[in-house]
Amino acid sequence: MATIKVQGMTCQHCVQAVTQALSGIEGVENVTVSLPKGEASFEETKPVDMEEVKKAVKKAGYKVEI
């Protein structure tokens, strides 16, 4: 399971936005986002480019630390 730090989340809407952004990436499944921890975890069904992960989260309006 991969875990990334996500900055800028403040509410459940943010959690849903990040979850949807990550779920839209091919090869990403079982996304779990923790608002208190500022983290998102997911399983990779195939190798996933972390740059693609960063871009998807950034497009949703948040910043990623890997």
C-alpha positions in Angstrom: 0.0 0.0 0.0 1.3 3.4 -0.9 0.9 6.4 1.3 1.2 10.1 0.4 1.0 13.3 2.4 -1.7 15.7 1.2 -1.7 19.3 2.2 -4.6 21.7 2.1 -7.5 19.3 3.2 -9.8 20.9 5.7 -13.1 19.1 5.5 -15.0 16.0 4.2 -15.5 17.6 0.8 -11.7 17.7 0.5 -11.4 14.1 1.5 -14.0 13.2 -1.2 -12.2 15.3 -3.8 -8.8 13.6 -3.1 -10.5 10.2 -3.1 -12.1 10.8 -6.5 -8.9 12.2 -7.9 -6.9 9.2 -6.9 -9.6 6.7 -7.8 -9.5 8.0 -11.4 -6.0 6.9 -11.9 -5.6 3.6 -13.7 -4.1 1.0 -11.4 -5.2 2.7 -8.2 -7.7 0.9 -5.9 -8.9 0.9 -2.3 -8.2 4.6 -1.7 -8.4 5.7 1.9 -8.0 9.4 2.9 -7.4 10.5 6.5 -8.2 14.2 7.2 -6.6 14.2 10.7 -3.4 12.7 9.4 -3.4 14.6 6.1 -2.6 11.3 4.3 -4.0 9.3 1.5 -3.3 5.5 1.0 -4.0 3.3 -1.9 -3.2 -0.1 -3.4 -1.6 -0.4 -6.8 -2.9 -3.1 -9.1 -0.1 -2.2 -11.5 2.9 0.2 -11.2 1.6 3.8 -10.9 3.7 6.8 -11.8 3.9 9.0 -8.7 4.0 12.1 -11.0 0.6 11.1 -12.2 -0.6 10.9 -8.6 0.8 14.3 -7.9 -0.9 15.8 -11.0 -4.3 14.3 -10.1 -4.2 15.6 -6.5 -2.9 19.0 -7.6 -5.7 19.2 -10.2 -8.1 18.6 -7.4 -6.6 21.6 -5.6 -4.2 20.1 -3.1 -0.5 19.6 -2.6 1.3 16.3 -2.4 4.4 15.2 -0.5 5.6 11.7 -1.4 
